[in-house]
């Protein structure tokens, strides 16, 4: 790993966002007492509440359903002024459990969070250039994995797991529209609200992105689907050296793209040069 990839430290605050920044990215400020909780495979119970599993060693708490909790009106959706939606979507298979653009074997993985403004900064800035230079020509595949949990707690707010489920559902239901959805969410990411990823808001983003199968996306969000991929990403992130977002991982290197974009570009160059 390049020494300068993760050598600088910054601590900034963002008004209205309950996060702290570390090494040019977002990390949870405090553990939340009220949250989605790690999703269950069984979905809502008949009594109108959900019993959400918690990490090993934790407790199980009954919480109200999404419908009872979600009272905020969805925002007006702005068309993204940056584009990542024209990238090639690979043939589906077990190896594409997570959103992917490109068809080559050499894969660079972006670890981010739908609620992180620094992930948005990378998506709206350098990411488009990297896609144009390396993914579109067929030299590199880019994978996106959203981290919903840190240390067993929802990352960046109780609605982070819901936002992550929505993204996985869109990829599952209509992968051709996924990157349009991705761009719509980050373009419209609220900067003045702590909890914003309600089911209605996420569904509205899906509609704006012309996702085919919005009803299925809503059902997946509300039934707390995608337990395994959510947990797998949460488990994998710290193992590969990801402790804040965004981070780009290739081979044995981890870079902070909003802090050291040159180091991130070198990762893509190495991937493109691999046989």
N, C-alpha and C positions, 0 to 999 in steps of 0.2 A: 504494500500500500504506500503511495506517495506520502511523504512526511507532512506535506502541506495540505493534504486532503481533509484532515480532521484536526488541524493544529490550532486554529483560531477559535476563540471563545467570545461570544457576545451575549448580553442579557438585555433584552428590550421588553417593553410592555406594549400591549395592543389594547386600546380603549374598547370596552364592550365585549372583549373576547376573553373567556376564563382560561387563558393559556399562559405559559411562560415560554420564552424562546431560548434554545440552547444550541450553540454551534450553528447558528443560521437556520433554525427550524423551529417547529412547534413541539411541545411536550406538555403533558398534563400538569396542571398546577396543583390540584388537590384531587383526592379520591372523592367520588360522588356518592352520597348516601342514597339518593334516589336515581335509578337508572333503568334502562331496558333490562339490564342483567344479561349474562350470556344466554343466547337463545336456546329454546328447547325444540326437540324434534316433534313434539306433539301438538304444538300450536295452542290456541286459546282453549280454556276449559269451558265446560257447559255452563258454569255459573257466572260467566261474564268477567272473570278475572283470569290472569295468566300466572302460572307458577314458574318463575324464571330460575333456572339453575344458576348457581354461583360457583366461582372457582373452588378447587379443592381446599378444604379447611374453612370455607365460608358458611353462610347460612342461606336458607331458602325463604323468600318473602313473596307474599301475594301482592300483586300490584294491579292497578286498574288497566283496562285495555287501552290500546292506542286511541280508539275513538273517544274514550272518556277523557284522555289526557290532552288531546290535540285540539286547541281552540284557536290558534293563530290562523289568520287568513293567508293563503298562499300569496307570494309576491307576484308582481307583474314580471313576466319572463322576458328578458332582453336577449336578442339573438347574439351569439358569441361573435366577438370581433377578432378571434383567433381561431384557426381551423386545424383540427386533428382528425376530422371525420372522414377524410378521403383515403386513409391508409388501408392497405390490404388486410382483410380479415382472413386468417388461416382456416383451413379445413378443421372442423370441430373434432375433438377427440379427448381422451383422458389427459393428454398433455396440455390442453388449453382450458383447464378448469378456471383459470383466471384470465381476465381480459388481455388480449394480445393483439398487436399489430405487426405484420411482417410474417414471412414464411421460412426464414432461414433457421438453421440450428443454433446459431450464436445468439443467445438471449441476454439482454440487459434488463434488469428489473428495477422499476421505480416503486419504492415503498413510500406511500403517502397517506393522507387522511383527507376525506371529503370536506372536512370543516377547517382545515389548516390554511391560513392565508399565505403561508410560505409555499405550500404545495401549489396553490393557485398562482403565485408569482412565477414559479418555474413553468407551469403549464402554459401560462399566458405569454411567457417570454422565450427562454432558451429551448424548450421542448419542441416547438414547431420547427426550428432550424435543424435540430438533431434528427427529427423525423424526415425532413426534406433531404438532408445530406446522407443519411445512413439507412433509414428504414425504407423509404420510397424506392431507392435504387436496388433494394433486395439484398443489402449487405448485413443488416442487423435486424433482429426481432426485438420489439419492446413489449415488456409485460408490466401491467399495473397491478399491484397488490395493496389494497387499503387496509390499514391496521386499525381495527376497531377497539382493541383492548391493550392496555399496558398494565403490567403487574396485576392482572386479574380484574382491573376496573375499566369501565368505558373510557376511551381516550378522547379528550377534548369535549367532554359533555355526554350526558345520558342518551342523546340522540345519535351518537356516532355509530353504534351498531346498526341502527335502523338505516342510516345513510349507506352503510356498507352492504347491507342486505339488498337494498334497492339496486345498487350497482351490479351485484352478482346476479340479481334477477333479470336485469336488462340484458346482460351478457348471455344469460341462459335462454331467454325468450326471443331476442332479436339481436344477435351479435352484429349484424350489418349496421344497425343503428347505434351501437354502443358508443362509438367515439363521438358521435354527435351529442348523445346524452352527456357524456363525459365533459365535453366543451360547454354545454348549456349549464351544467351544475356549477362548474368553476367560474364561468362568466357571471353567474347570478348568486354566487356565494355571499350571503349577508355578512357585512362587516360590523354591524351594530347590534347583533343579537347573539346571545349565548346559546340558546336552544332554538333551532329553526328547522331541523330536518324532520318535519312531520310527514306522515304518510301523504296527506293531500299535497304538500309542497313538492315532494319527490315525484308523485304521480304527475303533477303539472309539468315538471321538468321533462318527464318522459313523453308526455303528449307534445310538448314544444319541439322535442327532438324527433318526432314522428316515429316513435317506437311502436311496432306492431305487436300488440298483446299487452296493452296497458292494464287490463283487468287482471291478467296473470301476475303482473308486477305488483299490483296492489295486494293481491292475495298472498304473494310470497312475503311482502313486507309485514303484513298483519299477522301472518301465521308463524312469524319468527323462523323462517326457513334458513338454510345454509349454515347450520351449526358447525359442520366439520370444516368447510373452507375458512370461515371466520376464525375459528380457533387455531387452525393450522398456520394461518398467517401471523396471528398474535404470538404463537409459539416460535415460529421461525425467525421473526424479525430480530429479537435479541441474540439469537444464535449466530446470525450473520453479521452482527455488529450494528444493527439499526436501533437507536434509542431515541431518535427524534425524527421529524419529517420536514421536508422530503429528503430521502436518501436514495442514491442510485448505486446498485450493487452489480458488479460483474466479476466473475471469477473470484479472486480473493481480495478485491478492492471495494471500499465503500467511500463514496464522495458526497459532499454537501453541495448540490448544484447552485443554490442561491448564494452560497458563500464563496465557492471556488468553481465557477463554470468551466474554467480551462481544464481542471482535473477531470470533470465529468466528460468533457469532450474527448479527452484522451482515452477514457474507458471505451467510448464508442469507436474510436479509431482502432484500439487494440482488438475489439470484437470484430470489426470489419476486416482486419488484417489476418484473423485466425483462419486456418484451413478448415 
